[in-house]
C-alpha cells in the first residue's frame, strides 16, 4: 500500500473496514460525495458501500441505513473522480461508511458530507410538536402556523 496523503485507506488486513465520522451533535445528512485517492503510482477507490448510523454517544448502537426495509448498497466510484449520492435523509451523531467492494489493495476514499445541524432543520414531527404546543389563539386571529 502506498503513502496516501489525500484520503483514507483501510488496512490491507482489515476484513470489515469502515470510515467513521463523529459530528459532535445530531446532524441531518442528505448527501455524500466520494472520490478515490492516488499516491502517484496507484489509484484506489471504493466501488460500493453501505452506511450505518448511531444517535447515541456510546458508539455501540449502530443501525444500518435502509430503504424500503432493505439494506441500501450505494454505488460509489468507477474511478478516482467524485460521485454524489443522495440519501432520503438520516440523522446521526455518528456515521459509518462500510466499503463492500473497492479497486486497489484496500478500501480508499475521500468524502464530503452534505446536510445541516438537526436543530437548524427539525424533522416534521418535531416541527408539528412545537406548533401543537403553542398557546391557544383567539378565534378571529389568523396564524398560518397554528394547526389547532
Backbone bond lengths (Angstrom), bond angles and torsions (degrees), N, CA, C in turn:
res aa  C-N    CA-C-N  psi(-1)  N-CA   C-N-CA  omega(-1)  CA-C   N-CA-C  phi
1 X - - - 1.453 - - 1.521 108.39 -
2 X 1.332 116.50 142.51 1.452 121.95 -175.90 1.515 113.79 -80.78
3 X 1.308 115.04 -175.05 1.457 122.67 178.07 1.525 107.61 -94.43
4 X 1.330 116.72 88.47 1.460 121.91 -174.67 1.522 109.76 -77.10
5 X 1.321 116.22 118.00 1.459 120.72 -178.14 1.522 112.89 -103.97
6 X 1.314 117.90 -15.26 1.457 118.99 -171.31 1.516 114.33 -122.31
7 X 1.311 118.91 21.80 1.451 119.73 -179.73 1.513 112.21 -173.89
8 X 1.317 115.09 -171.24 1.459 122.94 179.70 1.518 109.18 -106.00
9 X 1.325 116.11 139.44 1.462 122.25 172.84 1.518 108.18 -134.82
10 X 1.316 115.31 138.25 1.461 119.50 175.52 1.524 109.12 -76.12
11 X 1.308 115.17 165.22 1.456 120.55 172.78 1.526 108.44 -67.17
12 X 1.316 116.94 143.82 1.463 120.83 177.85 1.522 110.32 -60.09
13 X 1.334 117.29 -32.17 1.466 122.03 -177.69 1.530 113.25 -81.87
14 X 1.328 118.45 -11.05 1.472 121.48 -176.97 1.528 109.78 -74.47
15 X 1.327 116.44 116.89 1.467 120.88 -178.16 1.528 113.17 -88.67
16 X 1.322 118.05 -11.81 1.470 121.92 178.35 1.532 109.07 -139.45
17 X 1.334 117.15 63.72 1.467 119.30 -175.42 1.525 112.41 -72.29
18 X 1.322 115.43 153.80 1.460 121.09 169.99 1.515 108.56 -152.80
19 X 1.325 115.06 153.81 1.456 123.14 175.40 1.516 106.55 -109.25
20 X 1.338 117.20 124.93 1.467 121.12 -175.12 1.517 111.06 -111.63
21 X 1.335 115.04 137.26 1.461 122.68 175.57 1.519 107.96 -119.11
22 X 1.345 117.11 131.94 1.462 122.81 172.94 1.519 107.16 -110.27
23 X 1.330 116.75 121.25 1.459 121.01 -176.39 1.524 113.15 -85.50
24 X 1.325 118.29 -23.09 1.454 120.98 -178.07 1.516 113.19 91.64
25 X 1.308 117.30 -19.47 1.464 123.52 177.82 1.526 107.36 -158.71
26 X 1.316 116.71 165.97 1.458 120.81 -179.31 1.529 109.63 -63.11
27 X 1.320 116.05 124.95 1.456 122.22 -173.53 1.522 110.48 -129.51
28 X 1.328 116.91 136.18 1.467 122.23 173.55 1.521 108.13 -85.60
29 X 1.320 116.89 121.61 1.466 122.21 177.37 1.523 107.31 -107.38
30 X 1.334 116.44 124.26 1.460 120.85 -176.35 1.524 113.38 -112.87
31 X 1.329 117.95 -19.62 1.466 120.57 179.68 1.521 109.86 -158.14
32 X 1.319 114.91 153.47 1.460 122.49 177.96 1.524 107.53 -130.19
33 X 1.323 116.67 134.28 1.459 121.41 172.84 1.518 107.85 -111.77
34 X 1.314 117.26 128.89 1.464 121.49 177.39 1.519 109.25 -117.51
35 X 1.316 114.76 148.44 1.460 122.38 174.63 1.514 107.80 -140.08
36 X 1.309 115.96 157.68 1.451 120.48 174.00 1.519 110.75 -83.51
37 X 1.316 115.74 -179.73 1.462 121.59 178.60 1.524 108.70 -127.97
38 X 1.324 115.56 159.93 1.459 121.76 178.14 1.524 107.79 -139.86
39 X 1.338 116.54 140.84 1.466 119.68 179.00 1.524 111.63 -114.72
40 X 1.317 117.40 17.26 1.454 121.03 -179.08 1.515 112.42 97.74
41 X 1.325 116.91 -29.45 1.464 121.24 -179.84 1.521 112.76 -114.49
42 X 1.314 116.93 -32.49 1.458 121.26 -171.63 1.522 110.37 -136.22
43 X 1.328 116.14 136.89 1.459 121.66 171.13 1.525 108.23 -97.33
44 X 1.320 116.99 143.70 1.467 121.29 177.96 1.519 108.48 -145.20
45 X 1.340 116.03 145.61 1.457 120.20 179.42 1.516 110.23 -159.42
46 X 1.333 114.56 160.21 1.462 122.07 175.51 1.523 107.63 -90.23
47 X 1.329 116.62 131.58 1.461 121.80 -179.40 1.527 112.20 -93.22
48 X 1.328 116.58 -38.99 1.468 121.99 -179.17 1.523 108.14 -144.92
49 X 1.344 115.72 148.87 1.463 120.41 178.00 1.522 110.16 -155.04
50 X 1.336 114.50 165.67 1.462 120.19 169.47 1.518 107.76 -127.36
51 X 1.326 115.94 165.48 1.465 122.50 -176.52 1.514 110.73 -115.75
52 X 1.323 115.46 151.27 1.459 121.27 166.24 1.520 107.11 -136.83
53 X 1.329 115.51 152.04 1.458 121.15 -177.40 1.520 110.45 -134.07
54 X 1.324 114.71 158.73 1.457 120.93 174.15 1.517 108.45 -139.19
55 X 1.320 115.75 136.39 1.461 121.30 175.87 1.516 111.73 -102.66
56 X 1.323 117.50 3.87 1.459 120.40 179.20 1.522 109.48 -105.77
57 X 1.311 115.81 165.59 1.456 120.10 -178.83 1.523 112.79 -91.74
58 X 1.338 117.92 0.52 1.464 119.97 -176.12 1.526 113.90 -86.01
59 X 1.311 118.94 -7.69 1.459 124.47 -179.50 1.525 113.17 59.52
60 X 1.319 118.05 19.20 1.459 120.26 -178.64 1.524 112.75 -116.66
61 X 1.299 118.53 -15.35 1.467 122.13 -174.16 1.524 110.72 -104.62
62 X 1.318 116.68 69.12 1.460 120.74 -179.00 1.523 110.78 -93.63
63 X 1.335 115.12 141.84 1.457 122.67 179.38 1.527 107.24 -123.17
64 X 1.326 116.92 134.32 1.458 120.84 178.58 1.525 110.64 -70.44
65 X 1.324 116.26 143.11 1.460 122.65 176.45 1.526 108.19 -74.21
66 X 1.325 115.98 127.45 1.465 120.77 -178.98 1.522 110.14 -126.88
67 X 1.309 115.41 157.26 1.464 122.80 170.22 1.515 106.46 -133.50
68 X 1.317 117.13 126.82 1.459 121.63 -177.38 1.514 112.58 63.65
69 X 1.336 116.81 29.21 1.457 121.45 179.00 1.520 114.67 79.80
70 X 1.328 117.99 1.42 1.465 122.52 -178.75 1.527 110.28 -113.91
71 X 1.338 115.89 144.92 1.456 120.82 174.54 1.524 108.90 -56.50
72 X 1.326 116.38 127.47 1.461 121.17 -179.25 1.526 109.07 -91.21
73 X 1.336 116.25 119.27 1.461 122.04 173.65 1.528 106.87 -99.44
74 X 1.332 116.08 120.72 1.458 121.51 -177.60 1.519 110.44 -91.56
75 X 1.325 115.68 136.37 1.459 121.33 172.23 1.524 106.42 -81.51
76 X 1.313 117.03 123.97 1.460 120.91 -177.43 1.525 109.89 -103.75
77 X 1.306 117.62 -108.54 1.454 121.00 -170.53 1.525 113.41 -106.86
78 X 1.341 113.81 152.06 1.462 121.90 171.59 1.522 110.11 -107.95
79 X 1.345 115.86 -6.58 1.463 123.61 177.72 1.526 106.76 -160.13
80 X 1.332 118.16 -164.94 1.468 118.54 -176.82 1.524 113.33 -80.84
81 X 1.327 117.91 -7.06 1.464 120.87 -178.49 1.521 111.79 -70.92
82 X 1.331 116.01 156.42 1.460 122.15 -176.28 1.512 113.97 -70.32
83 X 1.321 114.62 153.18 1.460 121.56 175.71 1.521 107.97 -144.97
84 X 1.328 116.43 130.41 1.461 121.74 177.23 1.515 110.31 -93.13
85 X 1.308 116.09 140.30 1.455 122.55 175.65 1.519 107.13 -126.60
86 X 1.320 117.65 124.26 1.458 121.56 177.43 1.519 110.06 -90.82
87 X 1.312 115.58 142.54 1.456 122.02 177.35 1.516 108.79 -108.39
88 X 1.311 116.19 163.66 1.462 120.48 171.35 1.518 110.01 -77.34
89 X 1.296 117.13 8.74 1.457 122.78 -178.85 1.508 110.23 90.56
90 X 1.301 115.76 129.24 1.453 121.03 176.86 1.513 107.85 -145.12
91 X 1.318 116.98 141.40 1.458 122.18 178.59 1.511 109.00 -107.88
92 X 1.326 116.01 138.06 1.459 119.06 -176.82 1.519 111.67 -160.73
93 X 1.336 114.79 153.29 1.457 121.48 164.88 1.528 109.09 -86.14
94 X 1.339 115.38 -37.54 1.463 122.82 179.51 1.520 109.35 -123.65
95 X 1.313 116.17 143.44 1.458 122.54 174.81 1.524 107.74 -131.17
96 X 1.324 116.15 131.99 1.465 121.04 175.47 1.523 109.15 -117.60
97 X 1.322 115.33 135.54 1.458 122.53 173.10 1.522 106.61 -107.03
98 X 1.339 116.19 118.41 1.466 122.80 -176.58 1.532 109.21 -106.62
99 X 1.325 119.28 102.86 1.465 120.04 176.62 1.528 111.32 -61.85
100 X 1.323 116.29 134.64 1.462 122.83 177.44 1.525 109.69 -102.49
101 X 1.330 116.38 -41.31 1.464 121.02 175.40 1.522 108.21 -142.62
102 X 1.333 115.32 152.23 1.456 120.12 -176.72 1.516 110.35 -155.29
103 X 1.321 115.28 161.82 1.451 123.15 175.49 1.523 107.44 -105.99
104 X 1.305 117.71 126.00 1.455 122.23 -179.01 1.512 110.38 122.44
105 X 1.326 115.92 -179.06 1.464 120.91 -177.99 1.519 112.55 -71.67
106 X 1.331 116.85 -24.12 1.464 121.57 177.83 1.523 108.64 -150.52
107 X 1.322 116.22 171.77 1.464 121.44 178.45 1.523 108.74 -73.27
108 X 1.325 117.31 122.85 1.465 122.54 -179.25 1.522 109.74 -133.34
109 X 1.332 116.45 140.92 1.462 119.30 178.61 1.519 111.52 -165.79
110 X 1.304 113.23 161.99 1.460 123.89 164.78 1.515 105.08 -119.22
111 X 1.327 117.13 147.16 1.462 119.40 -177.95 1.523 111.21 -134.00
112 X 1.311 114.59 156.14 1.466 123.23 167.65 1.523 105.72 -133.39
113 X 1.318 115.94 131.59 1.463 121.68 179.67 1.522 108.86 -108.60
114 X 1.323 116.06 138.33 1.460 121.89 179.89 1.524 108.97 -119.26
115 X 1.318 116.00 138.75 1.451 121.08 179.60 1.512 109.80 164.52
116 X 1.331 115.56 -154.14 1.456 119.99 -179.20 1.524 109.91 -158.25
117 X 1.306 115.14 164.95 1.456 123.00 174.99 1.527 108.14 -61.45
118 X 1.317 117.59 133.95 1.471 121.15 -178.77 1.520 112.41 -60.47
119 X 1.330 117.99 -29.25 1.465 120.09 179.34 1.525 111.18 -70.85
120 X 1.341 117.23 -28.01 1.460 120.76 178.36 1.521 112.03 -79.40
121 X 1.331 116.76 -22.44 1.461 121.62 -177.32 1.520 108.21 -139.30
122 X 1.345 117.63 80.75 1.467 119.98 -176.01 1.518 111.71 -68.35
123 X 1.318 114.83 155.31 1.464 118.59 175.80 1.524 108.61 -68.49
124 X 1.332 116.95 160.99 1.460 121.18 179.70 1.521 110.60 -58.15
125 X 1.329 117.42 -39.26 1.464 120.77 178.66 1.515 111.78 -60.89
126 X 1.330 117.07 -42.85 1.460 120.26 178.08 1.520 110.96 -67.60
127 X 1.333 116.94 -38.14 1.456 120.47 179.25 1.521 110.41 -64.08
128 X 1.331 117.65 -46.88 1.458 120.55 179.72 1.522 111.17 -65.28
129 X 1.327 116.99 -36.15 1.468 120.94 177.34 1.524 109.47 -60.16
130 X 1.333 117.03 -48.30 1.460 119.01 -177.39 1.528 111.08 -68.37
131 X 1.340 117.98 -33.70 1.461 120.63 177.38 1.524 109.90 -67.70
132 X 1.334 117.47 -43.71 1.462 121.02 -179.96 1.520 112.24 -64.17
133 X 1.320 117.79 -25.66 1.459 121.45 -178.81 1.531 112.92 -83.56
134 X 1.330 117.34 -0.88 1.461 119.95 -179.85 1.524 109.78 -70.04
135 X 1.333 117.55 152.15 1.470 119.93 178.91 1.525 111.18 -66.33
136 X 1.334 115.44 155.26 1.468 121.75 179.49 1.526 110.04 -60.85
137 X 1.338 116.01 142.70 1.457 122.22 177.16 1.524 108.99 -103.01
138 X 1.333 115.98 157.74 1.455 119.61 173.55 1.525 108.81 -65.55
139 X 1.312 117.80 150.48 1.463 121.83 -174.41 1.521 113.24 -59.99
140 X 1.314 119.83 -34.00 1.457 121.94 -174.88 1.528 113.61 -90.59
141 X 1.319 118.56 5.62 1.463 121.56 -179.34 1.526 108.56 -100.69
142 X 1.336 116.38 123.81 1.468 120.84 179.27 1.524 109.57 -85.06
143 X 1.305 115.90 127.81 1.465 122.02 176.44 1.528 107.26 -136.19
144 X 1.336 118.62 106.79 1.466 120.45 -175.62 1.524 113.71 -64.05
145 X 1.318 118.93 -19.45 1.461 120.91 179.39 1.519 112.79 -89.91
146 X 1.324 117.34 -12.88 1.461 119.77 -178.03 1.517 109.38 -84.03
147 X 1.320 116.94 119.40 1.462 121.58 -176.34 1.517 112.50 -101.12
148 X 1.313 118.92 -1.76 1.458 122.54 -174.76 1.426 111.65 -78.32
